[in-house]
Amino acid sequence: MEQVSCGVRNEARGPVGGSWTTLETAGREVRLSNPDKVFFPATGATKVDLALYYLAVGDGALRGVFERPTVLKRYPDGAGTKPFFQKRVPATRPEWLRTVEVAFPSGRTADELCPVDTAHLIWAVNLGCLDLNPWAVRAADVDRPDELRIDLDPQPGVSFDTVRRVALCTRDVLTEHGLVGFPKTSGSRGIHVNVRISPRWDFLAVRRAALALGREVGRRMPDDATTNWWKEERGERVFFDYNQNARDRTVASAYSVRDTPDARVSTPLTWDEVVDVDPAELTLATVPERYRRLGDLTAPIDDTAYALTELLELAARDEREGIGDEPWPPNFPKMPGEPKRVQPSRARDDR
């Protein structure tokens, strides 16, 4: 991503105590309704606090969504309430707001938010978006991802220490296959790792590469990591969610604030920090100071776009050995080569 100058002023203009205020950023004035509405009851953080947070980490937060189709995950009543996903931007919107058309597995299409400056982030906050959920593609080519996404999801009973170990093993496998990953906390219980890739491969190939990567990690740590799609087969292990690389799947981006009582942030890390990071210390209240001190740790991610060639060779080796595909998400049609899409225990009952 070309570095974007946001022209941010971290101040609210207008009657903050009233029904609306205005934030100025990227040369635009963005209206924020109900700025004093408490979005995080456990801490008292308000809607305007959330907006000012995104301005404080503006360049970093923008980097994760820049020119990407972005789903609106809306929490109108703040954290701890039921969100709803809005894929189509509202018909009533600012003239300057950028959108991009995407196609879903169903074949339907929609115009989704396409952030190009920090004003777009504040506009999303005004709709009640806590975290930002971009696709792994850019507006220039919505069918070829430029990001391989690794989502390490610990199952119930799995410690964060185990997540750390799986993340470090993932780094080693990436390195052996000529790739560099950028780790971050998920903002919940897991760790994400993003790899910038050349947009030469479609979603099918990127997902295939991710599955091969996850299987290799699982072979090295069979007691700690798995790519098993069905929860009943995962046990107390970290699930390597390869399906996050399928079309229309999104993951909270870097510097996203998550739906937790303490407003945890999906925070970029150095690999050295993975060893002892405490996700509970990375929140809306603490990350801005960390950002001022360390800068954006994701800034180098766009310096090199890597090839998936070696991971795809690993996938081909698995296939030659008779290791086929794994299930797809339920909103996808039955895919070629996909195994029976039914829980193993239920399949046994059917027999």
C-alpha positions in Angstrom: 0.0 0.0 0.0 1.3 3.4 -0.9 1.7 5.4 2.4 -1.4 7.6 2.9 -1.3 10.9 4.6 -4.4 11.1 6.6 -4.2 14.7 7.8 -5.7 13.7 11.2 -6.6 16.0 13.9 -7.4 14.1 17.1 -10.1 16.4 18.4 -13.8 16.5 18.3 -15.7 19.5 17.0 -19.2 20.4 18.0 -21.3 19.5 21.1 -19.7 16.3 22.3 -22.3 16.2 25.1 -25.1 16.5 22.7 -26.6 14.2 20.1 -23.8 14.5 17.6 -20.3 15.7 17.1 -17.9 16.1 14.1 -14.5 14.7 13.7 -12.1 16.1 11.1 -9.8 13.7 9.3 -8.3 13.2 5.8 -9.6 16.6 4.9 -13.2 15.7 5.6 -15.7 16.3 8.4 -17.4 13.1 9.5 -20.5 13.4 11.6 -20.7 11.1 14.7 -24.1 10.6 16.2 -24.6 9.9 19.9 -20.9 10.3 20.7 -21.4 9.8 24.4 -23.1 6.4 24.0 -21.2 3.8 26.1 -19.9 1.1 23.7 -17.9 -0.8 26.3 -19.8 -0.9 29.6 -17.0 -2.6 31.5 -14.6 0.3 30.9 -17.1 3.2 30.1 -15.5 3.8 26.7 -17.9 5.6 24.4 -18.5 5.8 20.7 -16.4 8.9 20.4 -13.6 7.2 22.4 -13.7 4.4 19.7 -13.5 7.0 16.9 -10.6 8.8 18.5 -8.8 5.5 19.0 -9.0 4.8 15.2 -7.7 8.3 14.5 -4.8 7.7 16.9 -3.7 4.5 15.0 -5.0 5.8 11.7 -2.3 4.8 9.2 -2.0 1.4 10.8 -5.7 0.7 10.8 -6.0 2.0 7.3 -3.2 -0.2 6.0 -5.2 -3.3 6.9 -8.3 -2.3 4.9 -6.9 0.0 2.2 -8.8 -0.5 -1.0 -10.3 -3.7 0.3 -14.0 -4.7 0.2 -15.0 -4.4 3.8 -18.0 -5.9 5.5 -19.9 -3.7 8.0 -20.1 -5.7 11.3 -22.4 -3.4 13.2 -23.0 -3.3 17.0 -25.6 -0.5 17.3 -25.7 -1.0 21.1 -22.0 -1.6 21.6 -19.9 -4.5 22.8 -21.6 -7.5 24.3 -24.7 -7.1 22.2 -25.7 -9.1 19.1 -24.1 -7.7 15.9 -25.4 -7.9 12.4 -23.4 -8.1 9.2 -24.2 -5.6 6.5 -22.5 -6.3 3.2 -24.2 -3.6 1.1 -23.4 0.0 2.0 -26.5 2.0 2.8 -28.1 3.9 -0.1 -27.8 7.1 1.9 -24.1 7.8 2.2 -21.6 10.6 1.6 -20.7 11.4 -2.0 -17.0 10.8 -1.2 -17.5 7.3 0.2 -15.8 4.7 -2.0 -17.3 1.3 -2.7 -16.4 -1.8 -4.7 -18.6 -4.5 -6.2 -17.9 -8.1 -5.1 -19.5 -11.4 -6.0 -20.5 -13.9 -3.3 -20.4 -17.8 -3.6 -24.2 -17.6 -4.3 -23.5 -15.6 -7.4 -25.2 -12.4 -6.0 -23.2 -9.2 -5.9 -23.1 -6.1 -3.7 -21.3 -2.8 -3.3 -19.2 -3.0 -0.2 -17.2 -0.3 1.7 -13.8 0.3 0.2 -11.7 2.4 2.6 -9.1 4.7 1.1 -8.6 7.2 4.0 -9.4 7.5 7.7 -12.6 9.3 7.0 -14.0 5.9 5.8 -13.0 4.3 9.2 -14.8 7.0 11.2 -17.9 6.7 8.9 -17.9 2.9 9.8 -17.6 3.7 13.5 -20.6 5.9 13.3 -22.6 2.9 12.1 -21.6 1.0 15.2 -18.6 -1.0 13.7 -16.2 -2.0 16.4 -13.8 -4.1 14.3 -13.0 -3.8 10.6 -13.6 -6.9 8.4 -11.9 -6.7 5.0 -11.6 -9.2 2.2 -8.2 -10.5 1.3 -8.4 -8.7 -2.1 -8.0 -5.2 -3.4 -10.5 -3.2 -5.5 -8.2 -3.6 -8.6 -8.8 -7.3 -8.7 -11.5 -8.7 -6.4 -11.0 -12.3 -7.6 -7.3 -12.7 -6.7 -6.2 -12.4 -3.1 -3.1 -10.5 -2.2 -3.0 -11.9 1.4 -2.7 -15.4 2.8 -4.5 -15.4 6.2 -3.7 -17.7 9.0 -6.3 -17.8 11.8 -5.2 -19.8 14.8 -8.4 -20.5 16.8 -7.9 -22.2 20.2 -10.7 -24.6 21.1 -12.3 -24.6 24.6 -9.7 -25.6 27.2 -6.7 -24.7 25.1 -4.3 -22.3 26.8 -2.8 -19.2 25.1 0.6 -20.8 25.6 -0.4 -23.5 23.2 -1.5 -20.8 20.7 1.9 -19.2 21.0 3.7 -22.5 20.2 1.5 -23.2 17.2 2.1 -19.6 15.9 5.9 -20.1 16.2 5.7 -23.4 14.4 3.6 -21.7 11.7 6.4 -19.1 11.4 9.0 -21.9 10.9 6.9 -23.6 8.2 6.4 -20.3 6.4 10.1 -19.6 6.5 11.0 -23.0 5.1 8.6 -22.3 2.2 10.0 -18.9 1.4 7.3 -16.8 3.1 7.3 -14.1 5.8 4.3 -13.7 8.1 3.2 -10.8 10.2 1.7 -11.9 13.5 -1.0 -10.1 15.5 -3.3 -11.0 18.4 -6.8 -11.8 17.3 -8.2 -9.5 20.0 -9.9 -12.5 21.4 -8.2 -15.9 22.3 -6.1 -16.5 19.2 -3.4 -15.3 16.9 -3.5 -14.2 13.3 -0.6 -14.3 10.8 -0.9 -12.4 7.5 1.4 -13.0 4.5 1.4 -10.6 1.6 1.3 -12.5 -1.6 1.4 -11.7 -5.3 -2.2 -11.5 -6.6 -1.6 -14.3 -9.2 -3.8 -17.0 -7.7 -7.5 -17.2 -7.2 -9.4 -18.0 -4.0 -9.3 -21.7 -4.7 -5.5 -21.8 -4.9 -4.9 -19.6 -1.9 -7.3 -21.7 0.3 -5.5 -24.9 -1.0 -2.1 -23.4 0.0 -3.5 -22.5 3.4 -4.8 -26.0 4.0 -1.4 -27.5 3.0 0.3 -25.1 5.4 -2.1 -26.0 8.3 -1.7 -29.7 7.7 2.1 -29.4 7.8 1.9 -27.6 11.1 -0.5 -30.3 12.3 2.0 -33.0 11.4 4.7 -31.3 13.5 2.4 -30.6 16.4 -0.3 -33.3 16.3 -1.3 -32.8 19.9 -1.6 -29.1 19.6 -2.8 -28.2 16.1 -5.4 -29.4 13.7 -7.2 -28.6 10.4 -10.2 -30.7 11.3 -13.3 -28.8 10.3 -15.7 -30.6 12.6 -15.6 -29.4 16.1 -16.1 -32.9 17.5 -12.8 -33.9 15.9 -10.7 -31.0 17.0 -10.3 -31.9 20.6 -8.3 -29.5 22.9 -6.2 -28.2 20.1 -5.7 -25.0 18.0 -7.8 -25.1 14.9 -5.9 -23.8 11.8 -8.9 -22.2 10.0 -7.9 -22.7 6.4 -11.4 -21.6 5.3 -10.7 -18.0 6.2 -9.0 -17.9 2.8 -12.2 -18.8 0.9 -14.2 -16.1 -1.0 -16.3 -13.8 1.1 -14.6 -14.8 4.4 -13.2 -11.9 6.5 -11.0 -11.6 9.5 -10.7 -8.6 11.8 -7.9 -6.5 10.5 -4.9 -5.1 12.3 -5.7 -2.6 15.0 -9.4 -3.6 15.0 -11.2 -3.2 18.4 -13.0 -6.4 19.3 -16.2 -7.2 21.0 -14.8 -7.9 24.5 -15.7 -6.2 27.8 -12.2 -4.6 28.0 -12.1 -3.5 24.3 -9.2 -5.7 23.3 -7.4 -4.8 20.1 -6.1 -7.1 17.3 -2.6 -5.9 17.8 0.4 -6.4 15.4 3.4 -8.0 17.1 7.0 -8.8 16.5 7.8 -12.5 16.5 9.9 -12.0 19.6 6.8 -10.6 21.4 4.7 -13.7 20.5 6.7 -15.7 23.1 5.2 -13.8 26.1 2.6 -11.3 24.9 -0.5 -10.9 27.1 -3.5 -10.0 24.9 -5.3 -8.6 27.9 -2.8 -5.8 28.0 -3.6 -4.7 24.4 -6.8 -2.6 24.5 -8.4 0.5 23.2 -6.9 2.3 26.2 -3.3 1.1 25.8 -2.6 0.5 22.1 -2.4 4.2 21.1 0.6 4.8 23.4 2.2 1.6 22.1 1.5 2.8 18.5 3.2 6.2 19.3 6.2 4.4 20.7 6.7 1.6 18.2 4.9 2.9 15.1 3.0 0.6 12.8 4.6 -2.9 12.9 2.7 -3.9 9.8 4.3 -1.1 7.7 6.8 -3.4 6.0 4.1 -5.9 4.9 3.7 -4.3 1.5 7.4 -4.2 0.7 7.5 -7.8 -0.7 4.7 -9.8 -2.3 5.6 -13.5 -2.0 4.8 -16.5 -4.2 2.6 -19.5 -3.1 4.6 -21.9 -5.4 6.2 -23.9 -2.6 3.0 -24.2 -0.5 1.1 -25.3 -3.6 3.8 -27.9 -4.2 3.2 -29.1 -0.7 -0.5 -29.3 -1.4 0.2 -31.4 -4.5 2.4 -33.8 -2.5 -0.4 -34.3 0.0 -2.8 -35.0 -2.9 -0.5 -37.5 -4.5 -0.5 -39.3 -1.1 -4.2 -39.5 -1.1 -4.9 -36.5 1.2 -7.8 -34.7 -0.3 -9.8 -31.6 0.4 -11.5 -30.7 3.6 -15.1 -29.3 4.0 -16.0 -25.8 2.9 -18.1 -23.3 4.8 -21.9 -24.0 4.8 -22.7 -21.1 2.6 -20.7 -22.5 -0.3 -22.2 -24.9 -2.9 -20.7 -28.4 -2.9 -17.2 -28.0 -4.2 -15.3 -30.5 -6.6 -13.3 -33.0 -4.5 -14.9 -31.9 -1.3 -15.7 -34.8 1.2 -19.1 -35.4 2.5 -20.3 -32.3 4.3 -21.8 -33.9 7.4 -20.6 -34.4 10.9 -18.6 -37.6 11.2 -20.8 -38.8 14.2 -23.9 -38.2 12.2 -22.5 -39.9 9.2 -21.8 -43.0 11.3 -25.4 -42.8 12.5 -26.6 -42.7 8.9 -24.6 -45.9 8.1 
